[in-house]
Amino acid sequence: MSRRWLAMMVAGCLAYLLLDGHPESWLNGLPWRPLSLGVAVLGGVVLWVAWPRPSPPDPLSHLWERGRGVRAAMILAAVICVLALAKSVVGGQALQSGLPGWYFDNSRFQGDMERSSDFLGEPWTRRESELFFGGDEFPAYFLNDVQRFNFFGAEAERRKNLPFSVRWDGFLYVPADGTYQLWLTASGPAALRLDGRQVALVDADGRETTRIALPLAAGSHPIRITYARRPPRSPDLKMEWDVGGERQPLRVPYLFPADVTLAQWATDRTVLTLSRGLDAAFLALGGLGQLALIVGAAGQAWRQPLLRWRLLERALLGVWVAAVFVQATVPRLDRLDKLALLGGGQDWLTHESFARDILINGPLMTLGKALGEGRTFYAQPFYPYALAGFHALTGEDQFGVLAVQVFLASISGVLLYFLAKRLFGTPAALVTFGLYVPFWFWHLEWVAYRLISEAIYFTILPALLLALVHCYDERRLRDLAVAGGLLGLAIVTRGPTLLYVPFVAGVIWWGFRRAGLSRALVLRRLAVLVACMALVVGLVPLRNLIVAGQPSVLASSGGVNLQKLHRPSNGVRLNVAQERWFAPYMQDAPTRETIEFLLQDPAGYAWASVLLAAYTLGYGGAVEESLVTVWPELVALNVVYLLTMLLLARARSLRSALLHAFVLIHFATMVIFVPYDYDNRLVLPMYLPIIVIAGGGLAAALGWAAGRVRRGSVAVPTTRPAVLAVRDAETS
């Protein structure tokens, strides 16, 4: 299959998934629901596994088959692009559906209405597809606000009793004349008005249902429903009717924000049928295209034995990330469109609040302050923007966000595989992946299910290390540009990565000079890397200057972490910190006090650092807050890592120094700052390059042992397996 036409087909598929269709169709555009998200992710995995590789010219006998494949790819790409265009046209003819609701953060329907990131630009908070809400099913996502509802400690219970009220106002479409039964169920005060008059009322301390029967004519009827939560009762509101002879929730396609005529209703049903037909055709053609891609990749591998292992390894790695995605979605489908009330005083509440502000009020993240009067980034800058992007893609609830986050975190294993393969060869990559899988389930997975920056740092870091080793080997400007961009992204995700930059520059300078490049040429290449890094990192001080009037580069929470487990001893006089010569230049009080601790009691500071070092290396008992005494797997990884450095020459190479430098920097950061924050999640990034080095060492040990066994056996094979031949070619 032609790569050019395949790229066009992929672009058409992506456009189809992104474009708005009929709101009741299966693939109705952004935000992606589970089907759309699954098609995008699993289709992307298949595409990565089976993407055609450049191959030497085929014999004449294959020219006709190759031409036929190009024609098929052209036709398929054209048809999918036409489907995407048709979906856009058909979707534009669909009626806007759903019942508009105005949400308030109190029980009195007063003040400014809340806003939703799923319905930006609309004059109401949301348009609900159905009115059937239990305790955690109300879409009151605005309650995850760190500025208004950050209750923790003794007040933590208040988060469970937050009041809110909702007024839904729109039109109910009745499909035929008749008498309809309606049921209004609520915990607390709720009222139903239909055709301008109140027809049902509930006001119960517990849960109560009112049933009425009304004669309704076919067509639209103005409807208003109001509800206020009465803490500490759980919120509950259900509006049902017996349309079609069956009791069911009041839902789309009978709810609209505007009056709908009989003709408009009939036309919209036809549009829905067309839209679903387009979705079915797209799914069928997309599946056919993927099948053709798999068959083509298998045929290419059959004709070229050197490609067989590449296809097999990508298939195995693809199965890994696909399985993780399925595990992150299918068992959690019951959490779709449900509110996860995030705990007060936690990082995830802060990040979620910042992400909502970015989506609703713009990328400057002013948090309601006037320009110049806001605050600098308190937490690490990039993660709230990534989280906002996940929400924009998958919706306001947590279901899609966590699915995307877990999927991206699982890609770290793929990146580590190829990093180990480039450094030590295929056997080492296999051993590395074997070490990674249990490490994922023991340590990384639970972090990926939390709204904290390490969830994406687990992917950014191995991508950065792989890009750095790649540009060290290839020395191309585009590789340096990619590595620089990833380096900048890693810095704005975890600020201490900035300390890694001098080591990167030094290793690349030394390596390029050893390869024979002139000083001027090396400087130009390093300038490309630094410039691309600066373009990313420079956005942080630029935003801080505009919003807060201070061009700060690092997050302001650094001082708090600096002092968290370097607690000054009783004899340290902290008030002296304000009189030091550097005090006017250091506005952060925790930083000044920590420096004062170091100056007045260096032995006490050193002992605190020794405890943090022990914790970082796997001895959890060194920190009182830790619930784990020791992590034996982390201790074992450290031992294998050190032995590999001592015994394996390739682990001491300049290429491997890029990994060692990060381990050193991260270890020093953990000792100076604090490795304990939500268990050992801050420590974990250090172990990703350690796993690669340990994998290389274990693979070398296994190879040595296998060689001893072969030399001691009666028959020694004289031919090398094809897989090892491929490995040698790739490593060279």
C-alpha positions as CSV (number, residue, x, y, z in Angstrom):
1,M,0.0,0.0,0.0
2,S,1.4,3.4,-0.9
3,R,2.6,5.3,2.1
4,R,1.5,8.7,0.6
5,W,-2.1,7.5,0.0
6,L,-2.1,5.7,3.4
7,A,-1.2,9.0,5.0
8,M,-4.1,10.6,3.2
9,M,-6.4,7.9,4.4
10,V,-5.3,8.3,8.0
11,A,-5.9,12.1,7.7
12,G,-9.4,11.4,6.4
13,C,-10.1,9.0,9.3
14,L,-8.9,11.5,11.8
15,A,-11.0,14.2,10.2
16,Y,-14.1,12.0,10.3
17,L,-13.7,11.3,14.0
18,L,-13.2,15.0,14.8
19,L,-16.0,16.5,12.7
20,D,-19.4,17.0,14.2
21,G,-22.1,14.6,13.1
22,H,-25.6,14.2,14.3
23,P,-25.5,14.4,18.1
24,E,-27.3,11.0,18.4
25,S,-25.1,9.2,16.0
26,W,-22.4,6.7,17.0
27,L,-19.4,8.8,16.0
28,N,-20.7,12.3,16.7
29,G,-17.4,14.3,16.9
30,L,-15.8,16.0,19.8
31,P,-15.7,15.2,22.7
32,W,-14.9,11.6,21.9
33,R,-17.1,9.0,23.7
34,P,-15.8,5.5,24.2
35,L,-16.5,4.2,20.7
36,S,-14.7,7.1,19.0
37,L,-11.9,7.0,21.5
38,G,-11.5,3.3,21.0
39,V,-11.5,3.6,17.2
40,A,-8.8,6.3,17.3
41,V,-6.5,4.5,19.8
42,L,-6.8,0.9,18.6
43,G,-6.7,2.1,14.9
44,G,-3.6,4.0,15.7
45,V,-2.0,1.0,17.3
46,V,-2.7,-1.1,14.2
47,L,-1.4,1.6,12.0
48,W,1.9,1.8,14.0
49,V,2.3,-1.9,13.9
50,A,1.7,-2.5,10.2
51,W,2.9,0.8,8.7
52,P,4.7,-0.2,5.5
53,R,8.5,0.0,5.5
54,P,10.6,1.1,2.6
55,S,11.8,-1.9,0.7
56,P,14.2,-2.6,-2.1
57,P,12.7,-2.7,-5.6
58,D,10.5,-5.7,-6.1
59,P,11.0,-8.2,-9.0
60,L,8.9,-7.6,-12.1
61,S,6.5,-10.2,-11.0
62,H,5.4,-7.9,-8.1
63,L,4.9,-4.7,-10.1
64,W,1.3,-5.5,-11.0
65,E,0.4,-6.4,-7.4
66,R,2.1,-3.2,-6.1
67,G,0.2,-1.0,-8.7
68,R,-3.1,-2.7,-7.7
69,G,-2.3,-1.9,-4.0
70,V,-1.7,1.8,-4.9
71,R,-5.0,2.0,-6.8
72,A,-6.9,0.4,-3.9
73,A,-5.2,2.8,-1.4
74,M,-6.2,5.8,-3.6
75,I,-9.8,4.7,-3.8
76,L,-10.1,3.9,-0.1
77,A,-8.5,7.3,0.9
78,A,-10.8,9.2,-1.5
79,V,-13.9,7.4,-0.2
80,I,-13.0,8.1,3.4
81,C,-12.4,11.8,2.7
82,V,-15.8,11.9,0.9
83,L,-17.4,10.3,3.9
84,A,-15.8,12.9,6.2
85,L,-17.2,15.7,4.0
86,A,-20.6,14.1,3.9
87,K,-20.6,13.7,7.7
88,S,-19.9,17.4,8.1
89,V,-22.7,18.3,5.7
90,V,-25.2,15.9,7.3
91,G,-24.2,17.0,10.8
92,G,-24.8,20.6,9.9
93,Q,-28.5,19.8,9.1
94,A,-29.1,18.1,12.5
95,L,-31.2,19.8,15.1
96,Q,-29.5,21.0,18.3
97,S,-30.9,18.7,21.0
98,G,-30.7,18.4,24.7
99,L,-32.4,20.3,27.5
100,P,-30.5,23.5,28.5
101,G,-29.6,23.7,32.2
102,W,-28.4,26.5,34.3
103,Y,-26.3,25.3,37.3
104,F,-25.5,27.3,40.4
105,D,-23.1,26.7,43.3
106,N,-25.7,27.3,45.9
107,S,-29.2,26.0,46.7
108,R,-31.0,29.3,45.9
109,F,-30.5,29.6,42.1
110,Q,-28.6,32.8,42.7
111,G,-25.4,34.4,41.4
112,D,-23.6,33.7,38.2
113,M,-24.3,30.4,36.5
114,E,-21.5,27.9,36.3
115,R,-19.8,27.1,33.0
116,S,-19.0,23.8,31.3
117,S,-16.0,23.0,29.2
118,D,-18.2,20.8,27.0
119,F,-20.6,23.7,26.0
120,L,-18.3,26.7,25.6
121,G,-20.0,29.7,24.0
122,E,-23.5,28.6,24.8
123,P,-25.8,30.8,27.1
124,W,-26.4,28.0,29.6
125,T,-24.2,25.7,31.6
126,R,-25.0,22.4,29.7
127,R,-27.5,20.7,27.5
128,E,-28.5,17.4,29.1
129,S,-29.3,14.4,26.9
130,E,-31.4,12.9,29.8
131,L,-32.7,13.8,33.2
132,F,-31.9,10.8,35.3
133,F,-29.3,11.6,37.9
134,G,-28.2,9.8,41.0
135,G,-25.7,10.7,43.7
136,D,-22.6,11.0,41.5
137,E,-24.3,11.3,38.2
138,F,-25.1,15.0,38.3
139,P,-22.6,16.8,35.9
140,A,-21.7,19.3,38.6
141,Y,-18.0,19.2,37.5
142,F,-17.6,22.8,38.7
143,L,-17.5,21.5,42.3
144,N,-13.9,20.5,41.5
145,D,-12.6,24.0,42.2
146,V,-9.6,24.5,44.3
147,Q,-10.3,28.2,44.9
148,R,-13.8,27.7,46.2
149,F,-14.1,24.2,47.5
150,N,-10.7,23.3,48.8
151,F,-11.9,21.8,52.1
152,F,-9.4,19.4,53.8
153,G,-8.4,18.3,57.2
154,A,-11.2,18.8,59.7
155,E,-13.3,20.4,57.0
156,A,-12.9,17.6,54.5
157,E,-16.5,16.3,55.0
158,R,-17.8,19.6,53.7
159,R,-16.8,18.5,50.2
160,K,-19.4,15.7,50.4
161,N,-22.1,18.2,51.3
162,L,-21.6,20.9,48.8
163,P,-25.0,22.5,47.7
164,F,-26.0,23.3,44.2
165,S,-29.1,24.0,42.2
166,V,-30.2,23.6,38.6
167,R,-32.9,25.0,36.4
168,W,-33.6,23.2,33.1
169,D,-35.6,25.2,30.6
170,G,-36.5,24.2,27.0
171,F,-39.0,22.1,25.0
172,L,-40.4,18.6,25.3
173,Y,-41.3,17.1,21.9
174,V,-44.4,14.8,22.1
175,P,-44.4,12.4,19.2
176,A,-48.2,11.8,19.1
177,D,-51.4,12.9,20.7
178,G,-52.3,11.1,23.9
179,T,-52.4,11.0,27.7
180,Y,-48.9,10.5,29.2
181,Q,-47.8,9.4,32.6
182,L,-45.0,11.4,34.1
183,W,-42.9,10.6,37.2
184,L,-40.8,13.1,39.1
185,T,-38.4,11.6,41.7
186,A,-36.2,13.7,43.9
187,S,-34.3,14.0,47.1
188,G,-35.0,17.5,48.2
189,P,-37.1,20.2,46.5
190,A,-37.9,19.7,42.8
191,A,-40.7,21.1,40.5
192,L,-42.0,20.4,37.0
193,R,-43.7,23.1,34.9
194,L,-45.2,22.1,31.5
195,D,-46.9,24.5,29.1
196,G,-46.4,27.3,31.6
197,R,-48.1,25.8,34.6
198,Q,-46.7,23.8,37.5
199,V,-47.8,20.2,37.3
200,A,-45.6,18.3,39.8
201,L,-43.8,19.1,43.0
202,V,-41.5,17.1,45.4
203,D,-40.0,18.4,48.6
204,A,-38.8,15.5,50.7
205,D,-36.0,15.0,53.3
206,G,-35.5,11.6,51.8
207,R,-36.5,10.4,48.3
208,E,-40.0,10.8,47.0
209,T,-41.8,10.2,43.7
210,T,-44.8,12.1,42.3
211,R,-46.8,10.6,39.4
212,I,-49.2,12.6,37.2
213,A,-51.2,11.9,34.0
214,L,-51.5,14.7,31.4
215,P,-53.1,14.9,28.0
216,L,-50.5,16.2,25.5
217,A,-50.8,17.1,21.9
218,A,-48.2,16.1,19.3
219,G,-45.5,18.8,19.0
220,S,-43.3,20.9,21.3
221,H,-44.3,21.9,24.8
222,P,-42.3,24.4,27.0
223,I,-40.9,22.6,30.0
224,R,-39.1,23.8,33.1
225,I,-37.6,21.6,35.8
226,T,-35.9,23.0,38.9
227,Y,-33.9,21.1,41.6
228,A,-31.9,22.1,44.6
229,R,-29.7,19.7,46.6
230,R,-30.4,19.5,50.3
231,P,-27.3,18.5,52.2
232,P,-26.4,16.1,53.7
233,R,-28.8,14.1,51.6
234,S,-27.2,12.7,48.4
235,P,-28.5,14.5,45.3
236,D,-31.1,12.7,43.3
237,L,-33.4,13.7,40.4
238,K,-35.2,11.5,37.9
239,M,-37.7,12.7,35.3
240,E,-39.5,9.8,33.5
241,W,-42.5,9.3,31.2
242,D,-44.2,6.5,29.4
243,V,-43.6,7.4,25.8
244,G,-44.1,4.3,23.5
245,G,-45.9,2.5,26.3
246,E,-42.7,2.1,28.3
247,R,-41.5,4.0,31.4
248,Q,-38.2,5.5,30.6
249,P,-36.1,8.6,31.4
250,L,-37.0,11.9,29.8
251,R,-34.2,12.0,27.2
252,V,-33.1,12.9,23.7
253,P,-34.6,12.8,21.1
254,Y,-37.5,14.4,22.9
255,L,-35.6,17.3,24.5
256,F,-34.7,20.5,22.7
257,P,-33.5,24.0,23.5
258,A,-36.0,25.5,21.0
259,D,-39.4,24.9,19.5
260,V,-39.5,22.0,17.0
261,T,-42.2,21.5,14.4
262,L,-43.5,18.2,13.2
263,A,-41.7,18.7,9.8
264,Q,-38.4,19.5,11.6
265,W,-38.7,16.4,13.7
266,A,-39.3,14.1,10.7
267,T,-36.4,15.6,8.8
268,D,-34.1,15.2,11.8
269,R,-34.9,11.5,12.1
270,T,-34.0,11.1,8.4
271,V,-30.7,13.0,9.1
272,L,-30.0,10.7,12.0
273,T,-30.5,7.6,9.8
274,L,-28.1,9.1,7.2
275,S,-25.5,9.9,9.8
276,R,-25.6,6.5,11.3
277,G,-25.3,5.0,7.8
278,L,-22.2,7.1,7.2
279,D,-20.8,5.9,10.5
280,A,-21.4,2.3,9.6
281,A,-19.7,2.8,6.2
282,F,-16.7,4.5,7.9
283,L,-16.3,1.7,10.4
284,A,-16.5,-0.9,7.7
285,L,-14.1,0.8,5.4
286,G,-11.7,1.6,8.3
287,G,-11.7,-2.0,9.3
288,L,-11.2,-3.0,5.7
289,G,-8.2,-0.6,5.4
290,Q,-6.7,-2.0,8.6
291,L,-7.1,-5.5,7.4
292,A,-5.4,-4.6,4.1
293,L,-2.6,-2.9,6.0
294,I,-2.0,-6.0,8.1
295,V,-2.1,-8.3,5.1
296,G,0.3,-6.0,3.2
297,A,2.7,-5.9,6.2
298,A,2.6,-9.7,6.5
299,G,3.2,-10.1,2.8
300,Q,6.1,-7.7,2.9
301,A,7.6,-9.5,5.8
302,W,7.1,-12.9,4.0
303,R,9.1,-11.7,1.0
304,Q,11.8,-10.0,3.1
305,P,12.9,-12.2,6.1
306,L,14.7,-9.3,7.7
307,L,11.4,-7.5,8.3
308,R,9.7,-10.5,10.0
309,W,11.2,-9.7,13.4
310,R,10.3,-6.1,13.1
311,L,6.6,-6.9,12.4
312,L,6.5,-9.5,15.2
313,E,8.1,-7.2,17.8
314,R,5.8,-4.3,16.9
315,A,2.8,-6.6,17.0
316,L,3.7,-7.8,20.6
317,L,4.3,-4.2,21.7
318,G,1.1,-3.1,20.1
319,V,-0.8,-5.9,21.9
320,W,0.7,-4.5,25.2
321,V,-0.5,-0.9,24.8
322,A,-3.9,-2.1,23.3
323,A,-4.4,-4.4,26.3
324,V,-3.7,-1.6,28.7
325,F,-6.1,0.7,27.0
326,V,-8.9,-1.9,27.0
327,Q,-8.2,-2.6,30.7
328,A,-8.4,1.2,31.4
329,T,-11.8,1.6,29.6
330,V,-14.0,-1.5,29.5
331,P,-14.1,-2.2,33.3
332,R,-14.7,1.6,33.9
333,L,-17.6,2.1,31.5
334,D,-19.9,2.5,34.5
335,R,-18.0,5.7,35.3
336,L,-18.9,7.4,32.1
337,D,-20.6,10.8,32.6
338,K,-20.2,10.6,36.4
339,L,-18.7,13.1,38.7
340,A,-15.6,12.2,40.6
341,L,-15.4,14.6,43.5
342,L,-11.7,15.2,44.0
343,G,-10.4,15.5,47.5
344,G,-9.5,18.8,49.0
345,G,-5.8,19.7,49.6
346,Q,-4.7,17.3,46.9
347,D,-2.7,17.9,43.7
348,W,-5.3,16.4,41.5
349,L,-7.9,19.0,42.6
350,T,-5.4,21.7,41.9
351,H,-4.6,20.4,38.4
352,E,-8.2,19.8,37.5
353,S,-9.2,23.3,38.6
354,F,-6.3,24.8,36.5
355,A,-7.3,22.7,33.5
356,R,-10.9,23.9,33.7
357,D,-9.8,27.5,33.9
358,I,-7.6,27.0,30.8
359,L,-10.5,25.5,28.8
360,I,-13.1,28.1,30.0
361,N,-11.1,31.3,30.3
362,G,-8.2,30.8,28.0
363,P,-4.5,29.6,28.0
364,L,-3.1,32.3,30.3
365,M,-4.8,30.6,33.3
366,T,-5.5,33.8,35.1
367,L,-7.8,32.2,37.7
368,G,-10.1,35.2,37.6
369,K,-7.4,37.8,38.2
370,A,-6.7,40.8,36.1
371,L,-3.5,40.7,33.9
372,G,-0.5,41.7,36.0
373,E,-2.3,40.9,39.3
374,G,-2.3,37.1,39.1
375,R,0.2,34.6,40.4
376,T,3.1,32.7,38.8
377,F,2.7,29.0,38.1
378,Y,2.4,27.4,41.5
379,A,2.6,23.8,40.3
380,Q,4.6,22.4,37.4
381,P,3.3,24.3,34.3
382,F,2.7,21.8,31.6
383,Y,0.4,19.2,33.2
384,P,-2.7,21.4,33.5
385,Y,-2.4,22.2,29.8
386,A,-2.1,18.5,29.0
387,L,-5.1,17.7,31.2
388,A,-7.1,20.5,29.5
389,G,-6.2,18.9,26.2
390,F,-7.4,15.5,27.4
391,H,-10.7,17.0,28.6
392,A,-11.2,18.9,25.3
393,L,-10.7,15.6,23.4
394,T,-12.7,13.2,25.6
395,G,-15.2,15.4,27.6
396,E,-15.7,16.9,31.0
397,D,-15.8,13.7,33.1
398,Q,-12.8,11.7,34.3
399,F,-13.5,8.6,32.2
400,G,-11.8,9.6,29.0
401,V,-9.1,11.6,30.6
402,L,-7.9,8.6,32.7
403,A,-8.2,6.3,29.7
404,V,-5.9,8.6,27.6
405,Q,-3.5,9.1,30.4
406,V,-3.1,5.4,31.2
407,F,-2.7,4.6,27.5
408,L,0.0,7.3,27.1
409,A,1.8,6.1,30.2
410,S,1.9,2.5,28.9
411,I,3.7,3.8,25.8
412,S,6.7,4.3,28.1
413,G,7.3,0.5,27.9
414,V,7.5,0.7,24.1
415,L,9.9,3.6,24.3
416,L,12.1,1.9,26.8
417,Y,12.2,-1.2,24.6
418,F,13.5,0.8,21.7
419,L,15.9,2.7,23.9
420,A,17.4,-0.5,25.2
421,K,17.5,-1.9,21.7
422,R,19.5,1.0,20.4
423,L,21.9,0.9,23.3
424,F,22.4,-2.8,23.8
425,G,20.6,-4.8,21.1
426,T,17.4,-6.8,20.8
427,P,18.0,-9.4,23.6
428,A,18.5,-6.5,26.0
429,A,15.4,-4.8,24.8
430,L,13.4,-8.0,25.5
431,V,14.8,-8.3,29.0
432,T,14.2,-4.6,29.6
433,F,10.5,-5.0,28.6
434,G,10.3,-8.1,30.9
435,L,11.5,-5.9,33.8
436,Y,9.2,-3.1,32.8
437,V,5.9,-5.0,32.8
438,P,5.9,-5.9,36.5
439,F,7.3,-2.5,37.3
440,W,4.3,-1.0,35.5
441,F,1.8,-3.0,37.5
442,W,3.6,-2.5,40.9
443,H,4.5,1.2,40.5
444,L,3.4,3.1,37.4
445,E,-0.2,2.1,36.9
446,W,-1.6,3.6,40.0
447,V,0.2,6.9,39.2
448,A,-1.3,6.9,35.7
449,Y,-4.8,6.7,37.3
450,R,-4.1,10.0,39.2
451,L,-4.2,13.5,38.0
452,I,-0.5,14.3,38.7
453,S,2.3,15.3,36.3
454,E,4.3,12.0,36.6
455,A,1.5,10.3,34.7
456,I,2.7,12.0,31.5
457,Y,6.3,12.4,32.6
458,F,6.6,8.6,32.4
459,T,6.1,9.0,28.6
460,I,8.0,12.2,28.0
461,L,11.1,11.1,29.8
462,P,11.8,7.9,27.8
463,A,10.9,9.7,24.6
464,L,13.5,12.3,25.5
465,L,16.2,9.8,26.3
466,L,15.5,7.9,23.1
467,A,15.6,11.1,21.0
468,L,18.9,12.1,22.7
469,V,20.6,8.8,21.9
470,H,19.2,8.9,18.4
471,C,20.6,12.4,17.7
472,Y,23.9,11.4,19.3
473,D,24.1,8.5,16.8
474,E,22.7,10.2,13.7
475,R,23.8,13.9,14.3
476,R,21.1,15.3,12.1
477,L,19.6,18.7,12.7
478,R,16.0,17.4,12.7
479,D,16.9,14.9,15.4
480,L,18.4,17.7,17.5
481,A,15.3,19.8,17.0
482,V,13.1,17.0,18.2
483,A,15.3,16.3,21.1
484,G,15.3,20.0,22.0
485,G,11.6,20.2,21.9
486,L,11.2,17.1,24.1
487,L,13.8,18.5,26.5
488,G,11.8,21.7,26.8
489,L,8.6,19.7,27.4
490,A,10.3,17.6,30.1
491,I,11.5,20.8,31.8
492,V,8.0,22.4,31.9
493,T,6.6,19.0,33.1
494,R,9.1,18.6,35.9
495,G,11.2,21.7,36.6
496,P,14.3,19.9,38.0
497,T,14.9,18.5,34.6
498,L,16.5,21.9,33.8
499,L,19.6,20.6,35.7
500,Y,20.0,17.9,33.1
501,V,20.7,20.4,30.3
502,P,24.4,21.0,31.0
503,F,25.0,17.2,31.0
504,V,23.2,16.8,27.7
505,A,25.2,19.5,26.1
506,G,28.4,18.1,27.4
507,V,27.8,14.5,26.3
508,I,26.7,15.7,22.8
509,W,29.6,18.0,22.5
510,W,32.1,15.3,23.4
511,G,30.4,12.7,21.2
512,F,30.2,14.9,18.1
513,R,33.8,16.0,18.5
514,R,34.9,12.3,18.8
515,A,32.9,11.7,15.6
516,G,35.1,14.3,13.8
517,L,32.7,17.3,13.6
518,S,34.4,20.7,13.9
519,R,33.8,23.0,16.8
520,A,31.7,25.4,14.7
521,L,29.5,22.6,13.4
522,V,29.0,21.1,16.9
523,L,28.1,24.6,18.2
524,R,25.5,25.1,15.4
525,R,23.9,21.8,16.2
526,L,23.8,22.5,19.9
527,A,22.3,25.9,19.2
528,V,19.5,24.1,17.4
529,L,18.8,21.9,20.4
530,V,19.0,24.8,22.9
531,A,16.8,27.0,20.7
532,C,14.1,24.4,20.4
533,M,14.3,23.8,24.1
534,A,14.1,27.6,24.8
535,L,11.1,28.0,22.6
536,V,9.1,25.6,24.8
537,V,10.5,26.7,28.2
538,G,10.3,30.4,27.3
539,L,6.5,30.1,27.3
540,V,6.6,29.8,31.1
541,P,8.3,33.1,32.0
542,L,6.3,34.8,29.2
543,R,3.0,33.7,30.7
544,N,4.2,34.6,34.2
545,L,5.2,38.1,33.1
546,I,1.9,38.7,31.5
547,V,-0.2,37.3,34.3
548,A,1.8,38.1,37.4
549,G,4.4,40.6,36.3
550,Q,7.2,38.2,37.2
551,P,9.1,36.3,34.5
552,S,9.7,33.2,36.8
553,V,10.8,30.0,35.1
554,L,10.2,27.5,37.9
555,A,7.1,26.7,39.9
556,S,6.7,28.6,43.1
557,S,5.9,25.4,45.1
558,G,9.6,24.4,45.0
559,G,10.3,26.0,48.3
560,V,7.6,24.1,50.1
561,N,9.0,20.8,48.8
562,L,12.5,21.9,49.7
563,Q,11.5,22.2,53.3
564,K,8.9,19.4,53.6
565,L,11.3,16.7,54.9
566,H,14.3,18.9,55.6
567,R,12.7,20.0,58.9
568,P,14.9,22.4,60.8
569,S,16.1,21.0,64.2
570,N,15.0,22.7,67.4
571,G,18.2,24.8,67.8
572,V,17.9,26.5,64.4
573,R,16.8,30.1,64.7
574,L,14.7,30.7,61.5
575,N,14.1,34.4,62.2
576,V,17.7,35.0,61.3
577,A,16.9,34.0,57.7
578,Q,15.3,37.4,57.1
579,E,18.5,39.2,58.0
580,R,20.9,37.4,55.6
581,W,22.4,39.3,52.7
582,F,20.5,37.2,50.2
583,A,17.1,37.6,51.9
584,P,16.0,40.6,49.7
585,Y,16.8,38.5,46.6
586,M,15.0,35.4,47.8
587,Q,11.3,36.0,48.2
588,D,10.3,32.4,49.1
589,A,10.3,32.0,52.9
590,P,10.6,28.1,52.9
591,T,13.7,28.4,50.7
592,R,15.3,30.9,53.0
593,E,14.6,28.8,56.1
594,T,16.0,25.7,54.5
595,I,19.2,27.5,53.7
596,E,19.3,28.7,57.2
597,F,18.9,25.1,58.4
598,L,21.9,24.1,56.3
599,L,24.0,27.0,57.6
600,Q,23.3,26.6,61.3
601,D,23.0,22.8,61.5
602,P,24.9,21.2,58.6
603,A,25.0,17.8,60.4
604,G,21.3,17.8,60.9
605,Y,20.7,18.7,57.2
606,A,23.1,16.0,56.1
607,W,21.3,13.4,58.1
608,A,18.0,14.4,56.7
609,S,19.5,14.1,53.2
610,V,20.9,10.6,54.0
611,L,17.4,9.5,55.0
612,L,16.0,10.8,51.7
613,A,18.7,9.1,49.8
614,A,17.9,5.8,51.4
615,Y,14.2,6.3,50.6
616,T,15.0,7.1,47.0
617,L,17.0,3.8,46.7
618,G,14.1,1.7,48.0
619,Y,14.2,1.9,51.8
620,G,10.8,3.3,52.6
621,G,11.3,3.1,56.4
622,A,13.7,6.1,56.1
623,V,10.6,8.3,55.9
624,E,8.0,8.3,58.7
625,E,5.2,9.1,56.3
626,S,5.8,6.0,54.1
627,L,3.5,3.0,54.5
628,V,6.1,0.7,53.0
629,T,9.3,-0.4,54.8
630,V,11.2,-1.5,51.8
631,W,10.7,-2.0,48.1
632,P,12.8,-5.0,47.3
633,E,12.3,-4.7,43.5
634,L,13.8,-1.2,43.6
635,V,16.7,-2.3,45.7
636,A,17.3,-5.2,43.3
637,L,17.2,-2.8,40.3
638,N,19.7,-0.5,41.9
639,V,22.1,-3.4,42.6
640,V,21.9,-4.7,39.0
641,Y,22.3,-1.2,37.7
642,L,25.5,-0.7,39.6
643,L,26.9,-4.1,38.7
644,T,26.1,-3.4,35.0
645,M,28.0,-0.1,35.2
646,L,31.0,-1.9,36.6
647,L,31.1,-5.0,34.4
648,L,29.6,-4.1,31.1
649,A,31.7,-1.8,28.8
650,R,28.7,-0.6,26.8
651,A,27.0,0.6,29.9
652,R,29.9,2.9,30.5
653,S,29.8,4.3,26.9
654,L,29.2,7.9,26.2
655,R,25.8,7.0,24.7
656,S,24.8,5.4,28.0
657,A,26.1,8.4,29.9
658,L,22.9,10.3,28.8
659,L,21.0,7.9,31.0
660,H,23.4,7.9,33.8
661,A,23.4,11.7,33.9
662,F,19.6,11.7,34.3
663,V,19.8,9.1,37.1
664,L,22.4,11.3,38.9
665,I,20.4,14.5,38.5
666,H,17.2,12.9,39.6
667,F,18.8,11.2,42.6
668,A,20.3,14.5,43.7
669,T,17.0,16.3,43.2
670,M,15.3,13.7,45.4
671,V,17.9,14.2,48.2
672,I,17.7,18.0,48.0
673,F,14.0,18.2,47.6
674,V,11.5,15.7,48.8
675,P,10.8,12.2,47.3
676,Y,7.7,11.6,49.5
677,D,4.5,13.0,48.0
678,Y,1.7,10.4,47.4
679,D,3.9,7.5,48.2
680,N,7.1,7.2,46.1
681,R,5.7,8.6,42.8
682,L,8.4,11.4,42.7
683,V,11.1,8.8,42.8
684,L,9.8,6.5,40.0
685,P,11.0,8.4,36.9
686,M,14.6,7.7,38.0
687,Y,14.0,4.0,37.6
688,L,13.0,4.1,33.9
689,P,16.6,4.6,32.7
690,I,17.8,2.2,35.5
691,I,15.5,-0.5,34.0
692,V,17.2,0.0,30.6
693,I,20.7,-0.3,32.0
694,A,19.7,-3.2,34.2
695,G,18.1,-4.9,31.2
696,G,21.3,-4.5,29.2
697,G,23.3,-6.0,32.1
698,L,21.0,-9.0,32.6
699,A,20.9,-9.7,28.9
700,A,24.7,-9.7,28.8
701,A,24.8,-12.1,31.7
702,L,22.3,-14.4,30.1
703,G,24.2,-14.3,26.9
704,W,27.5,-15.1,28.7
705,A,25.8,-18.0,30.5
706,A,24.2,-19.3,27.3
707,G,27.6,-19.2,25.7
708,R,29.2,-21.2,28.5
709,V,26.4,-23.8,28.1
710,R,26.9,-24.0,24.3
711,R,30.6,-24.4,24.6
712,G,30.1,-27.2,27.1
713,S,27.5,-29.0,24.9
714,V,28.3,-31.8,22.4
715,A,26.8,-30.0,19.3
716,V,27.5,-26.3,18.8
717,P,25.2,-24.7,16.2
718,T,27.2,-23.0,13.3
719,T,24.4,-20.8,12.0
720,R,23.1,-17.7,13.6
721,P,19.3,-17.2,14.0
722,A,17.7,-14.7,11.7
723,V,16.5,-12.7,14.7
724,L,20.1,-12.2,15.9
725,A,21.2,-11.2,12.4
726,V,18.5,-8.5,12.4
727,R,19.6,-7.4,15.9
728,D,23.2,-7.0,14.8
729,A,22.2,-5.0,11.7
730,E,20.0,-2.7,13.8
731,T,22.6,-2.2,16.5
732,S,25.3,-1.4,14.0
